[in-house]
Amino acid sequence: MNNTTKAKVELAKKMLKGKIDIDEVAIMTGLPEEQLKAIADEVVPKNTDAEILKNLDTVDLNIGPILFDDLPAGEEDMEE
């Protein structure tokens, strides 16, 4: 792989990390979509921590009950 192709691949990696669509990256870099899909599989994580934890609650996490403070800041003194 020559330096120009290496530079295009590095540019494509940065663009895909920035969530730019594969079609646009293909147009801008001139790389084939099949190669870009392989790069995207390597660079872009499939399951982020936020996606994994999205549908869990305290029972699933086994951390016990959690107390929530529903009062806006400053109203603690008003209840007494």
Contacts in CASP RR format, 6 or more apart in sequence:
PFRMAT RR
TARGET T0000
AUTHOR 0000-0000-0000
METHOD contacts of the structure
MODEL  1
MNNTTKAKVELAKKMLKGKIDIDEVAIMTGLPEEQLKAIADEVVPKNTDA
EILKNLDTVDLNIGPILFDDLPAGEEDMEE
1 9 0 8 1.000
8 29 0 8 1.000
8 30 0 8 1.000
8 31 0 8 1.000
9 31 0 8 1.000
9 39 0 8 1.000
11 28 0 8 1.000
11 29 0 8 1.000
12 25 0 8 1.000
12 29 0 8 1.000
12 31 0 8 1.000
12 36 0 8 1.000
12 39 0 8 1.000
13 39 0 8 1.000
13 43 0 8 1.000
15 24 0 8 1.000
15 25 0 8 1.000
15 28 0 8 1.000
15 29 0 8 1.000
16 22 0 8 1.000
16 25 0 8 1.000
16 36 0 8 1.000
16 39 0 8 1.000
16 40 0 8 1.000
16 43 0 8 1.000
16 44 0 8 1.000
17 43 0 8 1.000
17 44 0 8 1.000
19 44 0 8 1.000
22 33 0 8 1.000
22 36 0 8 1.000
22 37 0 8 1.000
22 40 0 8 1.000
23 33 0 8 1.000
25 31 0 8 1.000
25 36 0 8 1.000
26 32 0 8 1.000
26 33 0 8 1.000
26 36 0 8 1.000
29 36 0 8 1.000
58 64 0 8 1.000
58 65 0 8 1.000
58 66 0 8 1.000
71 79 0 8 1.000
END
